[in-house]
C-alpha cells in the first residue's frame, strides 16, 4: 500500500513538473497551441503595421504620449493619411488632429516615423535633423523606398 502511494505521489509530482515547462493551451477547437509569453505580448503591443500601396511593413513604436494617442486612434480603425513628398528625403501629411508633443532635436534616418508640429506625420526615406516627437521606426527597410515611390502616397497605420 505504501509502495502504491509512493508511486502515485511520484507520478503526480512528475506531471506537475512537466506541465510547468509546457507553454501551451487549448484553443476553442480543442487544439493544442503555443501560448504567447509575456515578452512576446509586450513586443506585439509596441508594433504597428504600416501599409503603403501593395507593401506591408512592421514598425516598432516609441513609448510616449503621442504614440499612446495614435494607438487609441488605431483602436477605432485604421489611420489613413495622404503624404506628399518634401525636400527629397521625407513624406509629410496632416493627421487631422493634434497629438501631445515631446519634441527633441533629432537626426532622422530612413524608416523613421515622427510627429511634426503636433499634427503632421512624417516618414523618412532619407535623413534630416530637426525637432520632432518620435513615433516609431520601420523594422525592415526592404522595399521601403520602392513603396514610397515618387510624389504623393496613401499610408495606413494599423494596430
C-alpha positions as CSV (number, residue, x, y, z in Angstrom):
1,X,0.0,0.0,0.0
2,X,2.8,2.4,0.9
3,X,4.5,1.5,-2.3
4,X,1.5,2.4,-4.4
5,X,1.1,5.6,-2.6
6,X,4.7,6.5,-3.2
7,X,4.3,5.7,-6.9
8,X,1.2,7.8,-7.2
9,X,2.9,10.7,-5.5
10,X,5.9,10.4,-7.8
11,X,3.6,10.4,-10.9
12,X,1.7,13.4,-9.7
13,X,4.9,15.4,-9.0
14,X,6.4,14.4,-12.3
15,X,3.3,15.5,-14.2
16,X,3.3,18.9,-12.4
17,X,6.9,19.5,-13.3
18,X,6.3,18.7,-16.9
19,X,3.3,21.0,-17.1
20,X,5.3,23.8,-15.5
21,X,7.6,23.9,-18.6
22,X,4.8,23.4,-21.0
23,X,3.8,26.7,-22.7
24,X,0.7,25.5,-24.5
25,X,-3.0,26.0,-24.2
26,X,-6.1,24.7,-26.0
27,X,-8.0,26.9,-28.5
28,X,-11.7,26.8,-29.0
29,X,-11.5,23.9,-31.3
30,X,-9.6,21.9,-28.6
31,X,-6.3,22.0,-30.5
32,X,-3.1,22.5,-28.5
33,X,-1.4,25.8,-29.4
34,X,1.6,27.6,-28.1
35,X,0.8,30.3,-25.6
36,X,2.4,33.7,-26.0
37,X,4.9,34.7,-23.4
38,X,4.6,38.0,-21.6
39,X,7.6,39.2,-23.5
40,X,6.1,38.3,-26.9
41,X,2.8,40.0,-26.0
42,X,4.7,43.2,-24.9
43,X,6.7,43.2,-28.1
44,X,3.4,43.0,-30.1
45,X,2.0,45.9,-28.1
46,X,4.7,48.1,-29.3
47,X,4.3,47.3,-33.0
48,X,2.0,48.6,-35.7
49,X,1.5,47.7,-39.4
50,X,2.4,50.3,-42.0
51,X,0.7,49.8,-45.4
52,X,1.9,51.7,-48.4
53,X,0.3,50.5,-51.7
54,X,0.9,46.8,-52.1
55,X,3.6,46.8,-49.4
56,X,3.1,46.0,-45.7
57,X,5.8,46.9,-43.1
58,X,6.0,46.5,-39.3
59,X,7.1,49.4,-37.2
60,X,8.3,49.4,-33.6
61,X,6.6,52.2,-31.7
62,X,8.2,54.6,-29.2
63,X,7.0,54.9,-25.6
64,X,5.4,58.4,-25.3
65,X,2.1,60.1,-25.0
66,X,1.8,60.9,-28.8
67,X,2.1,57.1,-29.6
68,X,-0.5,56.3,-26.9
69,X,-2.9,58.8,-28.5
70,X,-2.1,57.4,-32.0
71,X,-2.7,53.8,-30.8
72,X,-6.1,55.0,-29.3
73,X,-7.0,56.3,-32.8
74,X,-6.0,53.0,-34.4
75,X,-8.2,51.1,-31.9
76,X,-11.2,52.8,-33.5
77,X,-10.0,51.9,-37.0
78,X,-7.1,52.3,-39.5
79,X,-5.5,55.7,-39.6
80,X,-5.2,56.6,-43.3
81,X,-3.2,59.6,-44.4
82,X,-2.1,61.2,-47.7
83,X,1.5,62.0,-47.6
84,X,3.3,64.4,-50.0
85,X,7.0,64.4,-50.9
86,X,9.0,67.1,-49.2
87,X,12.6,68.0,-49.9
88,X,13.6,64.7,-51.5
89,X,14.0,62.8,-48.2
90,X,10.6,62.7,-46.5
91,X,6.9,62.4,-47.0
92,X,4.6,64.5,-44.8
93,X,0.8,64.6,-44.3
94,X,-1.7,66.1,-41.9
95,X,-3.0,63.8,-39.2
96,X,-6.2,65.9,-38.9
97,X,-5.8,66.4,-35.1
98,X,-3.1,67.3,-32.7
99,X,-1.2,64.8,-30.6
100,X,0.8,65.6,-27.5
101,X,4.3,66.7,-28.4
102,X,7.6,65.8,-26.8
103,X,9.8,67.3,-29.4
104,X,13.6,66.8,-29.2
105,X,16.3,67.7,-31.6
106,X,16.6,64.6,-33.7
107,X,18.6,63.3,-36.6
108,X,16.3,61.0,-38.5
109,X,17.1,58.2,-40.9
110,X,15.3,56.1,-43.5
111,X,12.3,54.3,-41.9
112,X,11.8,56.8,-39.0
113,X,8.2,57.9,-38.4
114,X,7.8,61.2,-36.5
115,X,5.3,63.8,-35.4
116,X,6.0,67.3,-36.6
117,X,4.2,70.4,-35.3
118,X,1.8,68.2,-33.3
119,X,-0.5,67.4,-36.3
120,X,1.7,66.2,-39.1
121,X,3.1,62.7,-39.6
122,X,6.5,62.5,-41.4
123,X,8.0,59.3,-42.8
124,X,11.6,59.3,-43.9
125,X,13.4,57.7,-46.8
126,X,16.4,59.9,-46.2
127,X,17.9,61.8,-43.3
128,X,17.2,65.2,-41.6
129,X,17.9,66.9,-38.4
130,X,15.1,68.8,-36.7
131,X,12.9,68.9,-33.6
132,X,10.4,66.1,-33.7
133,X,8.4,63.7,-31.5
134,X,9.4,60.2,-32.4
135,X,6.5,57.8,-33.2
136,X,8.3,54.7,-34.5
137,X,10.8,53.0,-36.8
138,X,10.2,50.6,-39.7
139,X,11.8,47.3,-38.7
140,X,12.8,46.0,-42.1
141,X,13.5,48.6,-44.8
142,X,13.4,46.1,-47.7
143,X,11.3,47.8,-50.4
144,X,10.7,50.9,-48.2
145,X,11.9,53.4,-50.9
146,X,10.1,51.5,-53.7
147,X,6.9,51.6,-51.7
148,X,7.1,55.3,-51.1
149,X,8.0,56.0,-54.7
150,X,7.8,59.5,-56.2
151,X,5.1,62.0,-55.4
152,X,2.1,61.5,-53.0
153,X,1.3,58.2,-51.4
154,X,-1.5,56.9,-49.1
155,X,-0.2,55.3,-46.0
156,X,-2.2,53.3,-43.5
157,X,-1.3,52.8,-39.8
158,X,-2.9,49.7,-38.3
159,X,-2.6,48.1,-34.9
